[in-house]
Amino acid sequence: MKPTISIPQHWGYPRFPLEQRTQQGIILGLYYYPSGTELAEQFDDGWRYVLMPNKNSDEISYLKKDQIQPLTPE
């Protein structure tokens, strides 16, 4: 059985799923900054993605959806 994640309807759905590989790395996690919160006022509301450049790295980056480039089909 696969684990499921419940997302409140008023949040909208994330553009990228967990474990998707992108040009910036693999998506390991998601954060959501709801509108009207201090974090949303400081960083804009919406989804943030936690990415690791490669499986041998301990480096992590936190990016918005417009900063992520999906891999192109080969």
Contacts in CASP RR format, 6 or more apart in sequence:
PFRMAT RR
TARGET T0000
AUTHOR 0000-0000-0000
METHOD contacts of the structure
MODEL  1
MKPTISIPQHWGYPRFPLEQRTQQGIILGLYYYPSGTELAEQFDDGWRYV
LMPNKNSDEISYLKKDQIQPLTPE
7 13 0 8 1.000
7 14 0 8 1.000
7 32 0 8 1.000
11 32 0 8 1.000
11 34 0 8 1.000
11 46 0 8 1.000
14 30 0 8 1.000
14 32 0 8 1.000
14 47 0 8 1.000
14 49 0 8 1.000
14 65 0 8 1.000
15 47 0 8 1.000
15 65 0 8 1.000
15 68 0 8 1.000
16 22 0 8 1.000
16 27 0 8 1.000
16 49 0 8 1.000
16 65 0 8 1.000
16 68 0 8 1.000
16 70 0 8 1.000
17 27 0 8 1.000
18 27 0 8 1.000
18 28 0 8 1.000
18 29 0 8 1.000
18 30 0 8 1.000
19 26 0 8 1.000
19 27 0 8 1.000
19 28 0 8 1.000
20 26 0 8 1.000
20 27 0 8 1.000
20 70 0 8 1.000
21 27 0 8 1.000
21 71 0 8 1.000
22 51 0 8 1.000
22 68 0 8 1.000
22 69 0 8 1.000
22 70 0 8 1.000
22 71 0 8 1.000
23 68 0 8 1.000
23 69 0 8 1.000
23 70 0 8 1.000
23 71 0 8 1.000
24 51 0 8 1.000
24 53 0 8 1.000
24 61 0 8 1.000
24 63 0 8 1.000
24 67 0 8 1.000
24 68 0 8 1.000
24 69 0 8 1.000
25 51 0 8 1.000
25 52 0 8 1.000
25 53 0 8 1.000
25 54 0 8 1.000
26 51 0 8 1.000
26 52 0 8 1.000
26 54 0 8 1.000
26 55 0 8 1.000
27 49 0 8 1.000
27 50 0 8 1.000
27 51 0 8 1.000
28 50 0 8 1.000
28 51 0 8 1.000
28 52 0 8 1.000
28 60 0 8 1.000
29 49 0 8 1.000
29 50 0 8 1.000
30 47 0 8 1.000
30 48 0 8 1.000
30 49 0 8 1.000
30 50 0 8 1.000
31 47 0 8 1.000
31 48 0 8 1.000
31 49 0 8 1.000
31 50 0 8 1.000
31 62 0 8 1.000
32 46 0 8 1.000
32 47 0 8 1.000
32 48 0 8 1.000
33 39 0 8 1.000
33 40 0 8 1.000
33 43 0 8 1.000
33 44 0 8 1.000
33 45 0 8 1.000
33 46 0 8 1.000
33 48 0 8 1.000
34 40 0 8 1.000
34 45 0 8 1.000
34 46 0 8 1.000
35 45 0 8 1.000
35 46 0 8 1.000
36 45 0 8 1.000
37 45 0 8 1.000
40 46 0 8 1.000
44 64 0 8 1.000
46 64 0 8 1.000
47 64 0 8 1.000
47 65 0 8 1.000
48 62 0 8 1.000
48 63 0 8 1.000
48 64 0 8 1.000
49 62 0 8 1.000
49 63 0 8 1.000
49 64 0 8 1.000
49 65 0 8 1.000
49 68 0 8 1.000
50 60 0 8 1.000
50 61 0 8 1.000
50 62 0 8 1.000
51 60 0 8 1.000
51 61 0 8 1.000
51 62 0 8 1.000
51 63 0 8 1.000
51 68 0 8 1.000
52 59 0 8 1.000
52 60 0 8 1.000
52 61 0 8 1.000
53 59 0 8 1.000
53 61 0 8 1.000
END
